[in-house]
């Protein structure tokens, strides 16, 4: 795909015209090699003097190429100073991990012109007196923009051009979120490093994460999650396998929390399977961290869009999730919530969409997946630890809900 597959020249020309008129700046469309494909407005005389006496146009193209690549990596508009000391905004047009080109706006100054900029330029390029005087004269005609205006111009470029490449918009959002998350995780790591005593696994943070998820507090849930991830990366190093294993543990815990809250178990199990697969396919520590953060959001959406179940059902689910490894019976759980077995059975099926026995088996299978993913024991040991006394029956139930045998499921995760 090229830029002209995204939009034709006339459309780009109209968009650059509108942008340039609004901002009062030269607006250009460049390809990944820095070549100007479309342009609105004239470059200021300052640039023409620079290109005639100091830098060739090829030098400008090289700078444009670098700025577009950096904007692509950042996933957002990039503000840069060119070799002539002037500022520009580069907005990337990206999609599917590929940079198709960029839109450039500029040049402008971010402070009132003075001779110090030309002194620095002269030290690098050894300007003649005449060229230096010409540049100083032309510099006074350049627009001066305060930082807040530059920020608003960057946003305007995003609003205008991001709809051209929808998948690129998603990539840029993820890139921004990834940078923000890694900064927060970095702060957490520094806190652990500064501690006087060796840090132990912060189970209290894990409990707080669960509490925040249950309350629907997304911002605080993310904060706690980043602290947990900071601990894992501090204590166990930036090892993908360790981080992936911890992430899968949290994923399993969150799936139980969602079912505690009354979410349909089949939907949660299907989601969790997709999340396991996603975590295994995530490439790199940063991608695993962001994937887990997005998983937390999805669990919360599932929980709060479906609404809470009646108190009796919530209490029954909590009791089942605490005692599923023992030989639970419908009569026992019905007695715990003070309902008759027949009424409890009908109410449970109506509200949860599955029978009491199916729900227990789903919870057991979900926990067994977590243990299998961590390679904790043989198949027989995993079966016994989740409440199945017969390994063959466990394999039959597992196959029903997971679509494959336990051994096959574990082998697939190891690939």
Secondary structure, 3 states (H helix, E strand, C coil): CCHHHHCCHHHHHHHHHHHHHHHCCEEEEEECCCCEEEEECCCCHHHHHHHHHCCCHHHHHHHHHHHHHHHHHHCCCEEEECCCCCEEEEEEEEECCEEEEEEEEEEEECCCCCHHHHHHHHHHHCCCHHHHHHHHHHHCCCCECCHHHHHHHHHHHHHHHHHHCHHHHHHHHHHHHHHHHHHHHHHHHHHHHHCCCCCCCCHHHHHHHHHHHHHCCHHHHHHHHHHHHHHHHHHHCCCHHHHHHHHHHHHHHHHHHHHHCCCCHHHHHHHHHHHHHHHHHCCCHHHHHHHHHHHHHHHHHHHHHHCCCCHHHHHHHHHHHHHCCCCCCHHHHHHHCCCCHHHHHHHHHHHHCCCHHHHHHHHHHHHHHHHHHCCCCCHHHHHHHCCCCCHHHHHHHHHHHHCCCHHHHHHHHHC
